[in-house]
Amino acid sequence: MLGKIGARLGLKIGEKAAAELVPIAGAAGGLTLNVLFARYFQLLAEAHFTIRRLERKHGAKVVCEEYERIRNPRFL
């Protein structure tokens, strides 16, 4: 696969070199996915615990009502 990509780019990549690059490409792909998932779940946790803090401070009912008000702007 990498050999075909290299051929399209005008590079001469041997089969051995291409085979040696496969684990590196896999590691880079895995790293990218891990970073994306970590960022997503970090933001999700931050939002969750912010809402929990607001519920403790102002009450769950008030937070829920405010969320509904924001979600449905026609009722402003």
Phi, psi and omega per residue, in radians:
M1 nan -0.877 3.119
L2 -1.120 -0.530 3.081
G3 -1.107 -0.711 3.114
K4 -1.159 -0.723 3.108
I5 -1.100 -0.772 3.118
G6 -1.085 -0.675 3.130
A7 -1.115 -0.677 3.117
R8 -1.171 -0.574 3.140
L9 -1.513 -0.012 3.120
G10 1.458 0.282 3.129
L11 -1.724 2.554 3.092
K12 -1.793 1.733 3.122
I13 -1.919 2.168 3.104
G14 -1.264 2.817 3.141
E15 -1.085 -0.652 3.133
K16 -1.147 -0.777 3.135
A17 -1.121 -0.713 3.125
A18 -1.118 -0.727 3.126
A19 -1.125 -0.588 3.123
E20 -1.286 -0.411 -3.136
L21 -1.438 -0.308 -3.094
V22 -1.037 -0.837 3.118
P23 -1.098 -0.597 3.129
I24 -1.165 -0.755 3.107
A25 -1.111 -0.694 3.105
G26 -1.123 -0.719 3.120
A27 -1.143 -0.717 3.120
A28 -1.125 -0.712 3.094
G29 -1.133 -0.738 3.103
G30 -1.106 -0.724 3.103
L31 -1.073 -0.773 -3.138
T32 -1.064 -0.807 3.118
L33 -1.095 -0.729 3.128
N34 -1.081 -0.745 3.141
V35 -1.127 -0.765 -3.141
L36 -1.100 -0.784 3.119
F37 -1.123 -0.743 -3.134
A38 -1.080 -0.761 3.120
R39 -1.101 -0.787 -3.127
Y40 -1.047 -0.876 -3.091
F41 -1.233 -0.485 3.055
Q42 -1.150 -0.792 3.104
L43 -1.127 -0.694 3.122
L44 -1.101 -0.775 3.125
A45 -1.150 -0.693 3.121
E46 -1.063 -0.790 3.120
A47 -1.126 -0.759 -3.123
H48 -1.036 -0.855 -3.078
F49 -1.303 -0.406 3.012
T50 -1.180 -0.761 3.110
I51 -1.123 -0.717 3.105
R52 -1.063 -0.726 3.125
R53 -1.106 -0.761 3.113
L54 -1.113 -0.666 3.107
E55 -1.136 -0.685 3.100
R56 -1.165 -0.655 -3.069
K57 -1.358 -0.757 -3.008
H58 -1.972 -0.177 -3.109
G59 1.725 2.471 -3.069
A60 -1.107 -0.640 -3.098
K61 -1.121 -0.774 -3.134
V62 -1.108 -0.759 -3.139
V63 -1.128 -0.745 3.126
C64 -1.114 -0.756 3.115
E65 -1.097 -0.739 3.136
E66 -1.150 -0.681 3.089
Y67 -1.066 -0.784 3.129
E68 -1.119 -0.665 3.121
R69 -1.112 -0.744 3.135
I70 -1.216 -0.680 -3.099
R71 -1.176 -0.570 3.133
N72 -1.973 1.445 -3.027
P73 -1.138 -0.273 -3.132
R74 -1.192 -0.277 -3.128
F75 -1.686 0.226 -3.120
L76 -1.190 nan nan
